[in-house]
Amino acid sequence: GWFCHRPAHMWRFAREQFARGRGVLWTSQVQGLERLIASDSFALCTPTGSGKTLVANLAIVKELLLVDAPPGQAPLALYLVPSRALASEVEAKLTAELGSDLIVTGLCGGADWGITDYWLTADRPVVLIATVEKAEALMRYIGHLLVQRLRLLIIDEAHQVVSENDAGAQEALASHGSRAMRLEAMVSRLLAIKPD
């Protein structure tokens, strides 16, 4: 399959997973990996703690490290998370596991960024971890730069798009405070701009 092209990355990843005590896969992980090999887009719905992160990390390896990118076009992944706390957690874990191969940076909430940020022009693959609000700001200001390099979109807690049809949800929608609608709008915009 796709992992044969860059065996060094895959062997290193596999060895590190085994060293962390992750030598056995759950059924949901096997199914997720089967979908990852066969498909470009899918949803993995399993309980908390059942290993979705491994599948997400392997998607990053597949789309960012096992590809031949043109010079100056290092691939980029956008990893959407529902909160700043989760963004920090994902950044720490991803840096520990893939930080030697990728630039991993969390852009969320109060974290400031400027047009000179190194990940914008780096000739290395980049994973941007962001809340939906921060991703919206990125798209407004540097969307053309981001979309050029974008190869992968990971949506953590994607079930947030399912809104309850109650008064609270209607008020949040009217006041532009509905996280579910913001997430759905953000993903729809990205898919419209870059369907592949």
Backbone as a printed PyTorch tensor [residue, N CA C, xyz], in Angstrom:
tensor([[[  0.8100,  -1.1940,   0.0000],
         [  0.0000,   0.0000,   0.0000],
         [  0.8490,   1.2530,   0.0000]],

        [[  0.2130,   2.3560,   0.4500],
         [  0.8540,   3.6700,   0.4020],
         [  2.0690,   3.7720,   1.2900]],

        [[  2.1840,   2.9100,   2.3520],
         [  3.2980,   3.0480,   3.2860],
         [  4.6160,   2.5230,   2.7380]],

        [[  4.5970,   1.8430,   1.6030],
         [  5.8360,   1.2820,   1.0530],
         [  6.7580,   2.3560,   0.4820]],

        [[  6.2120,   3.5240,   0.1380],
         [  7.0110,   4.5470,  -0.5210],
         [  8.0200,   5.2040,   0.4140]],

        [[  7.6970,   5.3170,   1.6790],
         [  8.5790,   5.9720,   2.6290],
         [  8.7420,   5.0830,   3.8660]],

        [[  9.4160,   3.9270,   3.7140],
         [  9.4660,   2.9670,   4.8220],
         [ 10.1200,   3.5250,   6.0810]],

        [[ 11.0720,   4.4540,   5.9490],
         [ 11.7620,   4.9750,   7.1340],
         [ 10.7850,   5.6600,   8.0760]],

        [[  9.8860,   6.4770,   7.5330],
         [  8.8980,   7.1610,   8.3750],
         [  7.9890,   6.1550,   9.0730]],

        [[  7.5430,   5.1570,   8.3260],
         [  6.6040,   4.1940,   8.8910],
         [  7.2730,   3.3160,   9.9420]],

        [[  8.5110,   2.8850,   9.6750],
         [  9.1960,   2.0550,  10.6550],
         [  9.4470,   2.8270,  11.9450]],

        [[  9.8520,   4.0880,  11.8210],
         [ 10.0960,   4.8990,  13.0160],
         [  8.8050,   5.0790,  13.8110]],

        [[  7.7240,   5.3830,  13.0920],
         [  6.4420,   5.5710,  13.7600],
         [  6.0120,   4.2880,  14.4630]],

        [[  6.1480,   3.1470,  13.7650],
         [  5.7510,   1.8580,  14.3490],
         [  6.5930,   1.5250,  15.5790]],

        [[  7.9050,   1.7520,  15.4980],
         [  8.7860,   1.4580,  16.6430],
         [  8.4260,   2.3200,  17.8470]],

        [[  8.1460,   3.6060,  17.5910],
         [  7.8050,   4.5000,  18.6960],
         [  6.4640,   4.1220,  19.3120]],

        [[  5.5050,   3.7130,  18.4880],
         [  4.2140,   3.2710,  19.0300],
         [  4.3990,   2.0360,  19.9170]],

        [[  5.2220,   1.0980,  19.4480],
         [  5.4650,  -0.1150,  20.2250],
         [  6.1640,   0.2270,  21.5340]],

        [[  7.1280,   1.1600,  21.4810],
         [  7.8550,   1.5670,  22.6920],
         [  6.9250,   2.2310,  23.7020]],

        [[  5.8370,   2.8370,  23.2190],
         [  4.8570,   3.4780,  24.1120],
         [  3.7920,   2.4880,  24.5860]],

        [[  3.9950,   1.2090,  24.2930],
         [  3.0500,   0.1960,  24.7460],
         [  1.8290,   0.0760,  23.8690]],

        [[  1.9390,   0.5150,  22.6130],
         [  0.7960,   0.4760,  21.7100],
         [  1.0150,  -0.5320,  20.5990]],

        [[  1.3800,  -1.7360,  20.9740],
         [  1.6830,  -2.7550,  19.9750],
         [  0.4720,  -3.5010,  19.4650]],

        [[ -0.6590,  -3.3780,  20.1630],
         [ -1.8750,  -4.0920,  19.7730],
         [ -2.9410,  -3.0630,  19.4150]],

        [[ -3.6350,  -3.2780,  18.3130],
         [ -4.6620,  -2.3370,  17.8640],
         [ -6.0480,  -2.8000,  18.2840]],

        [[ -6.8970,  -1.8320,  18.6640],
         [ -8.3030,  -2.1170,  18.9020],
         [ -8.9790,  -2.3590,  17.5540]],

        [[-10.1170,  -3.0440,  17.5880],
         [-10.8810,  -3.3120,  16.3590],
         [-11.2260,  -2.0110,  15.6420]],

        [[-11.6250,  -0.9800,  16.4150],
         [-11.9870,   0.3070,  15.8040],
         [-10.7860,   0.9420,  15.1140]],

        [[ -9.5820,   0.7360,  15.6660],
         [ -8.3820,   1.2800,  15.0300],
         [ -8.0830,   0.5540,  13.7200]],

        [[ -8.2300,  -0.7770,  13.7380],
         [ -8.0110,  -1.5530,  12.5100],
         [ -8.9790,  -1.0800,  11.4270]],

        [[-10.2440,  -0.8880,  11.8040],
         [-11.2400,  -0.4280,  10.8310],
         [-10.9070,   0.9730,  10.3280]],

        [[-10.4420,   1.8270,  11.2390],
         [-10.0440,   3.1720,  10.8430],
         [ -8.8680,   3.1570,   9.8840]],

        [[ -7.8890,   2.2970,  10.1500],
         [ -6.7240,   2.2070,   9.2730],
         [ -7.1080,   1.6380,   7.9060]],

        [[ -8.0420,   0.6870,   7.8890],
         [ -8.5190,   0.1490,   6.6120],
         [ -9.1680,   1.2520,   5.7780]],

        [[ -9.9680,   2.0930,   6.4340],
         [-10.6060,   3.2130,   5.7330],
         [ -9.5670,   4.2170,   5.2720]],

        [[ -8.5560,   4.4500,   6.1030],
         [ -7.4980,   5.4060,   5.7700],
         [ -6.7320,   4.9640,   4.5200]],

        [[ -6.4960,   3.6770,   4.4080],
         [ -5.7850,   3.1570,   3.2390],
         [ -6.6780,   3.2160,   1.9920]],

        [[ -7.9570,   2.9210,   2.1720],
         [ -8.8540,   2.8120,   1.0190],
         [ -9.4930,   4.1330,   0.6100]],

        [[ -9.5970,   5.0890,   1.5420],
         [-10.3790,   6.3000,   1.2870],
         [ -9.5750,   7.5530,   1.5710]],

        [[-10.0690,   8.6440,   1.0220],
         [ -9.4850,   9.9400,   1.3320],
         [-10.2650,  10.6550,   2.4220]],

        [[-11.5310,  10.3060,   2.6040],
         [-12.3650,  11.0300,   3.5510],
         [-13.3040,  10.0630,   4.2600]],

        [[-13.3530,  10.1570,   5.5690],
         [-14.2530,   9.2920,   6.3300],
         [-14.3960,   9.8280,   7.7470]],

        [[-15.4060,   9.3280,   8.4350],
         [-15.6290,   9.6550,   9.8410],
         [-15.3760,   8.4030,  10.6600]],

        [[-14.6890,   8.5830,  11.7910],
         [-14.4290,   7.4680,  12.7040],
         [-15.1460,   7.7750,  14.0110]],

        [[-16.2010,   7.0340,  14.2820],
         [-17.0340,   7.2860,  15.4610],
         [-16.8730,   6.1470,  16.4500]],

        [[-16.0620,   6.3780,  17.4760],
         [-15.8460,   5.3710,  18.5130],
         [-15.7800,   6.0690,  19.8610]],

        [[-15.9320,   5.3220,  20.9560],
         [-15.9410,   5.9610,  22.2780],
         [-14.6090,   6.6160,  22.6330]],

        [[-14.6580,   7.5120,  23.6050],
         [-13.4560,   8.1540,  24.1300],
         [-12.4760,   7.0940,  24.6170]],

        [[-11.2050,   7.2740,  24.2930],
         [-10.1750,   6.3510,  24.7560],
         [-10.0250,   5.1000,  23.9090]],

        [[-10.6670,   5.0720,  22.7340],
         [-10.5980,   3.8580,  21.9040],
         [ -9.5800,   3.9760,  20.7710]],

        [[ -8.7670,   5.0360,  20.7930],
         [ -7.6360,   5.0880,  19.8740],
         [ -7.8320,   5.8410,  18.5750]],

        [[ -8.7540,   6.8020,  18.5530],
         [ -8.9310,   7.5900,  17.3260],
         [ -7.6770,   8.3970,  16.9940]],

        [[ -6.9440,   8.8070,  18.0250],
         [ -5.7670,   9.6570,  17.8040],
         [ -4.7260,   8.9470,  16.9420]],

        [[ -4.5460,   7.6500,  17.1390],
         [ -3.5900,   6.9030,  16.3210],
         [ -3.9570,   6.9840,  14.8440]],

        [[ -5.2340,   6.8440,  14.5470],
         [ -5.6860,   6.9010,  13.1600],
         [ -5.4520,   8.3090,  12.5980]],

        [[ -5.7410,   9.3330,  13.4090],
         [ -5.4970,  10.7120,  12.9720],
         [ -4.0110,  10.9350,  12.7070]],

        [[ -3.1530,  10.4240,  13.5870],
         [ -1.7100,  10.5940,  13.4100],
         [ -1.2110,   9.8790,  12.1580]],

        [[ -1.7580,   8.7110,  11.8860],
         [ -1.3570,   7.9940,  10.6730],
         [ -1.8800,   8.6970,   9.4200]],

        [[ -3.0180,   9.3640,   9.5280],
         [ -3.4940,  10.1760,   8.3990],
         [ -2.4990,  11.2990,   8.1260]],

        [[ -1.9470,  11.8860,   9.1830],
         [ -0.9380,  12.9340,   9.0350],
         [  0.3090,  12.3700,   8.3660]],

        [[  0.7490,  11.1940,   8.8180],
         [  1.9170,  10.5570,   8.2010],
         [  1.6400,  10.3100,   6.7180]],

        [[  0.4700,   9.7570,   6.4120],
         [  0.1210,   9.4260,   5.0260],
         [  0.1050,  10.6620,   4.1320]],

        [[ -0.5470,  11.7210,   4.5900],
         [ -0.7770,  12.8740,   3.7200],
         [  0.3470,  13.9080,   3.7350]],

        [[  1.1590,  13.9130,   4.7820],
         [  2.2090,  14.9310,   4.8750],
         [  3.6110,  14.3800,   4.6740]],

        [[  3.8530,  13.1380,   5.1010],
         [  5.2140,  12.6000,   5.0530],
         [  5.4330,  11.6100,   3.9150]],

        [[  4.3730,  11.0120,   3.4080],
         [  4.5340,   9.9920,   2.3760],
         [  4.1880,  10.5240,   0.9900]],

        [[  4.3400,  11.8250,   0.8080],
         [  4.0110,  12.4360,  -0.4740],
         [  5.2280,  13.1770,  -1.0190]],

        [[  5.2560,  13.3330,  -2.3200],
         [  6.2770,  14.1630,  -2.9590],
         [  5.6620,  15.5240,  -3.2300]],

        [[  6.1010,  16.5100,  -2.4580],
         [  5.5690,  17.8580,  -2.6300],
         [  6.5040,  18.6770,  -3.5080]],

        [[  5.9340,  19.5530,  -4.3420],
         [  6.7940,  20.4270,  -5.1430],
         [  7.6000,  21.3580,  -4.2470]],

        [[  8.7700,  21.8050,  -4.6930],
         [  9.5870,  22.7170,  -3.8770],
         [  8.7950,  23.9640,  -3.4870]],

        [[  8.9350,  24.3400,  -2.2130],
         [  8.2220,  25.5170,  -1.7160],
         [  6.7600,  25.2690,  -1.4190]],

        [[  6.3130,  24.0310,  -1.5490],
         [  4.9050,  23.6970,  -1.3100],
         [  4.7850,  22.5630,  -0.2900]],

        [[  5.5180,  22.6570,   0.8010],
         [  5.4370,  21.6070,   1.8260],
         [  3.9860,  21.4540,   2.2750]],

        [[  3.5090,  20.2240,   2.3820],
         [  2.0920,  20.0060,   2.6980],
         [  1.7310,  20.4530,   4.1170]],

        [[  0.4450,  20.7250,   4.2960],
         [ -0.0550,  21.2550,   5.5690],
         [ -1.3380,  20.5280,   5.9580]],

        [[ -1.4850,  20.2780,   7.2480],
         [ -2.7290,  19.7140,   7.7850],
         [ -3.3320,  20.7140,   8.7500]],

        [[ -4.6430,  20.8400,   8.7110],
         [ -5.3730,  21.6690,   9.6720],
         [ -6.1330,  20.7320,  10.5960]],

        [[ -5.8370,  20.8350,  11.8860],
         [ -6.3980,  19.9410,  12.8990],
         [ -7.3270,  20.7780,  13.7740]],

        [[ -8.6400,  20.6640,  13.5430],
         [ -9.6100,  21.4760,  14.2760],
         [-10.0200,  20.7910,  15.5800]],

        [[ -9.9590,  21.5560,  16.6690],
         [-10.3220,  21.0430,  17.9860],
         [-11.3510,  21.9730,  18.6240]],

        [[-12.1680,  21.4710,  19.5440],
         [-13.2280,  22.3030,  20.1070],
         [-12.7840,  23.2820,  21.2000]],

        [[-11.5830,  23.1100,  21.7550],
         [-11.1850,  23.9860,  22.8630],
         [ -9.6850,  24.2150,  22.8830]],

        [[ -9.2820,  25.3060,  23.5610],
         [ -7.8580,  25.6040,  23.7000],
         [ -7.1470,  24.5260,  24.5070]],

        [[ -7.8280,  24.0180,  25.5290],
         [ -7.2100,  22.9730,  26.3620],
         [ -6.8850,  21.7370,  25.5260]],

        [[ -7.8140,  21.3490,  24.6680],
         [ -7.5780,  20.1750,  23.8160],
         [ -6.5010,  20.4730,  22.7740]],

        [[ -6.4420,  21.7090,  22.2950],
         [ -5.4030,  22.0850,  21.3360],
         [ -4.0200,  21.9010,  21.9550]],

        [[ -3.8500,  22.3220,  23.2000],
         [ -2.5550,  22.1680,  23.8790],
         [ -2.2050,  20.7050,  24.0650]],

        [[ -3.2070,  19.8990,  24.4110],
         [ -2.9880,  18.4650,  24.6180],
         [ -2.5840,  17.7820,  23.3100]],

        [[ -3.3000,  18.1000,  22.2320],
         [ -2.9880,  17.5060,  20.9220],
         [ -1.6040,  17.9500,  20.4630]],

        [[ -1.2750,  19.2240,  20.6680],
         [  0.0350,  19.7370,  20.2570],
         [  1.1640,  19.0030,  20.9800]],

        [[  1.0110,  18.8200,  22.2970],
         [  2.0520,  18.1400,  23.0770],
         [  2.2320,  16.6960,  22.6210]],

        [[  1.1290,  15.9830,  22.4300],
         [  1.2060,  14.5750,  22.0300],
         [  1.7700,  14.4210,  20.6210]],

        [[  1.3160,  15.2680,  19.7130],
         [  1.7690,  15.1740,  18.3300],
         [  3.2420,  15.5580,  18.2040]],

        [[  3.6600,  16.5490,  18.9710],
         [  5.0690,  16.9480,  18.9670],
         [  5.9430,  15.8080,  19.4760]],

        [[  5.4830,  15.1360,  20.5320],
         [  6.2510,  14.0210,  21.0910],
         [  6.3770,  12.8750,  20.0870]],

        [[  5.3360,  12.6390,  19.3000],
         [  5.3340,  11.4940,  18.4000],
         [  5.8920,  11.8000,  17.0110]],

        [[  5.6590,  13.0110,  16.5020],
         [  6.0530,  13.3020,  15.1160],
         [  6.8330,  14.6080,  14.9710]],

        [[  7.2320,  15.1950,  16.0840],
         [  7.8910,  16.5010,  16.0570],
         [  9.2170,  16.5320,  15.3310]],

        [[  9.8680,  15.3800,  15.1870],
         [ 11.1430,  15.3740,  14.4650],
         [ 10.9410,  15.4380,  12.9500]],

        [[  9.7380,  15.1330,  12.4900],
         [  9.4520,  15.1190,  11.0510],
         [  8.6020,  16.3030,  10.5960]],

        [[  7.8900,  16.9220,  11.5470],
         [  6.8980,  17.9430,  11.2050],
         [  7.0750,  19.1850,  12.0690]],

        [[  6.5660,  20.3000,  11.5670],
         [  6.3710,  21.4740,  12.4160],
         [  4.9600,  21.3500,  12.9690]],

        [[  4.8360,  21.2870,  14.2810],
         [  3.5310,  21.1830,  14.9360],
         [  3.3240,  22.4630,  15.7240]],

        [[  2.2550,  23.1760,  15.4340],
         [  2.0220,  24.4250,  16.1430],
         [  0.5480,  24.5920,  16.4830]],

        [[  0.2960,  24.9830,  17.7030],
         [ -1.0670,  25.2280,  18.1610],
         [ -1.3930,  26.6970,  18.0380]],

        [[ -2.4530,  26.9990,  17.3210],
         [ -2.9160,  28.3820,  17.1710],
         [ -4.3220,  28.4400,  17.7410]],

        [[ -4.4400,  28.9660,  18.9280],
         [ -5.7680,  28.9450,  19.5390],
         [ -5.9370,  30.1190,  20.4930]],

        [[ -7.1650,  30.5490,  20.6070],
         [ -7.5370,  31.5560,  21.5810],
         [ -6.6070,  32.7390,  21.6510]],

        [[ -5.9300,  32.8820,  22.7960],
         [ -5.0930,  34.0420,  23.0310],
         [ -3.7370,  33.9710,  22.3730]],

        [[ -3.3740,  32.8290,  21.8030],
         [ -2.0580,  32.7140,  21.1630],
         [ -2.0030,  33.6640,  19.9700]],

        [[ -1.0070,  34.5210,  19.9670],
         [ -0.9100,  35.5060,  18.9000],
         [ -0.0970,  34.9430,  17.7470]],

        [[ -0.3290,  35.4220,  16.5690],
         [  0.4350,  35.0120,  15.4110],
         [  0.5020,  36.1820,  14.4550]],

        [[  1.5150,  36.1820,  13.6500],
         [  1.6970,  37.2660,  12.6960],
         [  2.0310,  36.7120,  11.3350]],

        [[  2.0680,  37.5840,  10.3600],
         [  2.3040,  37.1700,   8.9850],
         [  3.7170,  36.6320,   8.8090]],

        [[  4.5910,  36.8580,   9.7910],
         [  5.9720,  36.3780,   9.6840],
         [  6.1730,  35.0190,  10.3540]],

        [[  5.1090,  34.4030,  10.8480],
         [  5.2740,  33.1190,  11.5320],
         [  5.9900,  32.1090,  10.6420]],

        [[  6.9470,  31.3910,  11.2540],
         [  7.8560,  30.5230,  10.4920],
         [  7.1340,  29.4220,   9.7230]],

        [[  6.0070,  28.9270,  10.2350],
         [  5.3360,  27.8250,   9.5630],
         [  4.7470,  28.2340,   8.2180]],

        [[  4.5500,  29.5380,   8.0060],
         [  3.9790,  29.9930,   6.7450],
         [  4.8990,  29.7210,   5.5600]],

        [[  6.2080,  29.8660,   5.7930],
         [  7.1530,  29.7420,   4.6880],
         [  8.0870,  28.5410,   4.8390]],

        [[  7.9320,  27.7800,   5.9000],
         [  8.8320,  26.6440,   6.1390],
         [  8.7120,  25.6250,   5.0220]],

        [[  9.8390,  25.0320,   4.6760],
         [  9.8370,  24.0010,   3.6340],
         [  9.7560,  22.6130,   4.2710]],

        [[  9.0120,  22.5370,   5.3640],
         [  8.7530,  21.2630,   6.0470],
         [  7.2550,  21.1180,   6.2130]],

        [[  6.7610,  19.8920,   6.2700],
         [  5.3250,  19.7030,   6.5040],
         [  4.9080,  20.3460,   7.8310]],

        [[  3.6820,  20.8620,   7.8560],
         [  3.1730,  21.5880,   9.0130],
         [  1.8210,  21.0200,   9.4370]],

        [[  1.6320,  20.8960,  10.7510],
         [  0.3090,  20.6060,  11.3100],
         [ -0.1010,  21.8140,  12.1350]],

        [[ -1.1980,  22.4590,  11.7400],
         [ -1.7500,  23.5800,  12.4880],
         [ -2.9120,  23.0690,  13.3230]],

        [[ -2.8240,  23.2450,  14.6230],
         [ -3.8940,  22.8260,  15.5250],
         [ -4.6190,  24.0840,  15.9610]],

        [[ -5.9040,  24.1550,  15.6880],
         [ -6.6290,  25.4020,  15.9320],
         [ -8.0660,  25.1420,  16.3500]],

        [[ -8.5900,  26.0800,  17.1420],
         [-10.0270,  26.0900,  17.3860],
         [-10.7000,  26.6040,  16.1150]],

        [[-11.9920,  26.4160,  16.0120],
         [-12.7150,  26.8790,  14.8310],
         [-12.5880,  28.3920,  14.7020]],

        [[-12.6570,  29.1020,  15.8340],
         [-12.5610,  30.5610,  15.8080],
         [-11.2200,  31.0160,  15.2360]],

        [[-10.1340,  30.3720,  15.6550],
         [ -8.8080,  30.7400,  15.1590],
         [ -8.6670,  30.3550,  13.6840]],

        [[ -9.2170,  29.2030,  13.3000],
         [ -9.1600,  28.7930,  11.8950],
         [ -9.9140,  29.7840,  11.0120]],

        [[-11.0360,  30.3050,  11.5100],
         [-11.7760,  31.3230,  10.7560],
         [-10.9140,  32.5600,  10.5390]],

        [[-10.2050,  32.9820,  11.5910],
         [ -9.3250,  34.1550,  11.4710],
         [ -8.1990,  33.8830,  10.4740]],

        [[ -7.6220,  32.6950,  10.5270],
         [ -6.5710,  32.3320,   9.5750],
         [ -7.0810,  32.4090,   8.1450]],

        [[ -8.2800,  31.8930,   7.9210],
         [ -8.8420,  31.8910,   6.5740],
         [ -9.0940,  33.3190,   6.0860]],

        [[ -9.5040,  34.2010,   6.9980],
         [ -9.7430,  35.5990,   6.5980],
         [ -8.4610,  36.2930,   6.1650]],

        [[ -7.3820,  36.0420,   6.8960],
         [ -6.1600,  36.8200,   6.6790],
         [ -5.1400,  36.1490,   5.7620]],

        [[ -5.0120,  34.8440,   5.8490],
         [ -3.9890,  34.1670,   5.0310],
         [ -4.5470,  32.9050,   4.3800]],

        [[ -5.8380,  32.9160,   4.1120],
         [ -6.4950,  31.7340,   3.5520],
         [ -5.8560,  31.2320,   2.2760]],

        [[ -5.4500,  32.1480,   1.3910],
         [ -4.8630,  31.7270,   0.1070],
         [ -3.5560,  30.9770,   0.3240]],

        [[ -2.7500,  31.4030,   1.3210],
         [ -1.4950,  30.7090,   1.6120],
         [ -1.7570,  29.3460,   2.2390]],

        [[ -2.7330,  29.2980,   3.1080],
         [ -3.0520,  28.0580,   3.8040],
         [ -3.6280,  27.0200,   2.8420]],

        [[ -4.5690,  27.4410,   2.0150],
         [ -5.2680,  26.5100,   1.1290],
         [ -4.3190,  25.9390,   0.0710]],

        [[ -3.3490,  26.7300,  -0.3870],
         [ -2.3770,  26.2340,  -1.3720],
         [ -1.6990,  24.9620,  -0.8880]],

        [[ -1.3700,  24.9230,   0.4020],
         [ -0.6020,  23.8090,   0.9490],
         [ -1.4770,  22.7530,   1.6280]],

        [[ -2.7430,  23.0500,   1.8280],
         [ -3.6240,  22.1690,   2.6120],
         [ -3.8350,  20.8260,   1.9280]],

        [[ -3.5080,  19.7500,   2.6290],
         [ -3.7160,  18.3860,   2.1170],
         [ -4.6590,  17.5770,   2.9870]],

        [[ -4.7980,  17.9960,   4.2490],
         [ -5.5470,  17.1710,   5.1900],
         [ -6.2940,  18.0480,   6.1830]],

        [[ -7.5410,  17.7010,   6.4360],
         [ -8.3540,  18.3660,   7.4550],
         [ -8.8100,  17.2990,   8.4420]],

        [[ -8.4210,  17.4810,   9.7060],
         [ -8.8540,  16.5730,  10.7660],
         [ -9.7940,  17.3510,  11.6750]],

        [[-10.9630,  16.7910,  11.9230],
         [-11.9420,  17.4580,  12.7750],
         [-12.1620,  16.6020,  14.0080]],

        [[-11.6440,  17.0730,  15.1320],
         [-11.8270,  16.3640,  16.3930],
         [-13.1870,  16.7580,  16.9630]],

        [[-13.8980,  15.7960,  17.5060],
         [-15.2430,  16.0490,  18.0580],
         [-16.1860,  16.5930,  16.9700]],

        [[-16.1490,  15.9800,  15.8130],
         [-16.9420,  16.4660,  14.6770],
         [-18.4480,  16.3660,  14.9240]],

        [[-18.8440,  15.5550,  15.8870],
         [-20.2770,  15.4180,  16.1570],
         [-20.8810,  16.7170,  16.6860]],

        [[-20.0560,  17.7170,  16.9760],
         [-20.5750,  19.0130,  17.4260],
         [-21.5030,  19.6570,  16.4030]],

        [[-21.4010,  19.2590,  15.1400],
         [-22.2450,  19.8990,  14.1290],
         [-23.7100,  19.5210,  14.2880]],

        [[-24.0040,  18.5190,  15.0810],
         [-25.3970,  18.1210,  15.2860],
         [-26.0120,  19.0590,  16.3280]],

        [[-26.8630,  19.9730,  15.8670],
         [-27.4710,  20.9640,  16.7570],
         [-28.7980,  20.4620,  17.2900]],

        [[-29.0430,  20.8000,  18.5300],
         [-30.3600,  20.5130,  19.0970],
         [-31.3490,  21.5710,  18.5980]],

        [[-32.5400,  21.1530,  18.3070],
         [-33.5550,  22.0990,  17.8340],
         [-34.3530,  22.6230,  19.0250]],

        [[-33.6690,  23.4540,  19.8170],
         [-34.3640,  24.0330,  20.9650],
         [-34.1180,  25.5410,  20.9900]],

        [[-34.7160,  26.2120,  21.9640],
         [-34.6220,  27.6770,  22.0400],
         [-33.1800,  28.1260,  22.2160]],

        [[-32.4070,  27.4070,  23.0270],
         [-31.0040,  27.7780,  23.2560],
         [-30.1850,  27.7330,  21.9780]],

        [[-30.3980,  26.6730,  21.1710],
         [-29.6710,  26.5340,  19.9080],
         [-30.0680,  27.6390,  18.9390]],

        [[-31.3520,  28.0020,  18.9170],
         [-31.8170,  29.0600,  18.0220],
         [-31.2480,  30.4110,  18.4240]],

        [[-31.1540,  30.6600,  19.7340],
         [-30.5740,  31.9280,  20.2090],
         [-29.0870,  32.0000,  19.8610]],

        [[-28.3720,  30.8790,  20.0350],
         [-26.9380,  30.8500,  19.7230],
         [-26.7110,  31.0880,  18.2350]],

        [[-27.5810,  30.5130,  17.4040],
         [-27.4690,  30.7020,  15.9600],
         [-27.7070,  32.1680,  15.5940]],

        [[-28.7320,  32.7660,  16.1900],
         [-29.0700,  34.1650,  15.8900],
         [-27.9750,  35.1270,  16.3460]],

        [[-27.2970,  34.7920,  17.4360],
         [-26.2550,  35.6890,  17.9590],
         [-24.8640,  35.3510,  17.4180]],

        [[-24.8040,  34.4640,  16.4540],
         [-23.5350,  34.0180,  15.8520],
         [-22.6220,  33.3680,  16.8850]],

        [[-23.2100,  32.7690,  17.9020],
         [-22.4190,  32.1110,  18.9340],
         [-22.5240,  30.5990,  18.8950]],

        [[-23.1120,  30.0620,  17.8330],
         [-23.2970,  28.6210,  17.7300],
         [-22.0160,  27.9740,  17.2240]],

        [[-21.3390,  27.2130,  18.0860],
         [-20.1010,  26.5280,  17.6880],
         [-20.3960,  25.4860,  16.6110]],

        [[-21.5410,  24.8220,  16.7210],
         [-21.8970,  23.8000,  15.7290],
         [-21.9990,  24.4160,  14.3370]],

        [[-22.6780,  25.5620,  14.2460],
         [-22.8420,  26.2150,  12.9470],
         [-21.5150,  26.7740,  12.4340]],

        [[-20.6710,  27.2720,  13.3430],
         [-19.3670,  27.8060,  12.9250],
         [-18.5000,  26.6840,  12.3550]],

        [[-18.5240,  25.5340,  13.0220],
         [-17.7470,  24.3970,  12.5350],
         [-18.2590,  23.9440,  11.1760]],

        [[-19.5700,  23.8170,  11.0490],
         [-20.1450,  23.3780,   9.7810],
         [-19.8320,  24.3720,   8.6610]],

        [[-19.9260,  25.6550,   8.9540],
         [-19.6480,  26.6790,   7.9490],
         [-18.1710,  26.6530,   7.5460]],

        [[-17.2990,  26.4880,   8.5360],
         [-15.8580,  26.4650,   8.2600],
         [-15.5000,  25.2880,   7.3470]],

        [[-15.9940,  24.1090,   7.6730],
         [-15.6900,  22.9220,   6.8780],
         [-16.3090,  23.0420,   5.4850]],

        [[-17.5200,  23.5510,   5.4020],
         [-18.1730,  23.7380,   4.0990],
         [-17.3680,  24.6930,   3.2300]],

        [[-16.8630,  25.7690,   3.8280],
         [-16.0700,  26.7460,   3.0800],
         [-14.7890,  26.0970,   2.5410]],

        [[-14.1170,  25.3290,   3.3930],
         [-12.8840,  24.6690,   2.9550],
         [-13.1480,  23.6670,   1.8340]],

        [[-14.2290,  22.9020,   1.9620],
         [-14.5490,  21.9120,   0.9300],
         [-14.9450,  22.5850,  -0.3840]],

        [[-15.5580,  23.7510,  -0.2910],
         [-15.9310,  24.4730,  -1.5070],
         [-14.6910,  25.0100,  -2.2100]],

        [[-13.7370,  25.5100,  -1.4130],
         [-12.5120,  26.0800,  -1.9780],
         [-11.6000,  24.9720,  -2.5130]],

        [[-11.5200,  23.8640,  -1.7670],
         [-10.5990,  22.7890,  -2.1340],
         [-11.2850,  21.4400,  -1.9620]],

        [[-12.0760,  21.0440,  -2.9350],
         [-12.8720,  19.8140,  -2.8110],
         [-12.0280,  18.5400,  -2.6420]],

        [[-10.7710,  18.5740,  -3.1000],
         [ -9.9490,  17.3750,  -3.0210],
         [ -9.1970,  17.2830,  -1.7090]]])
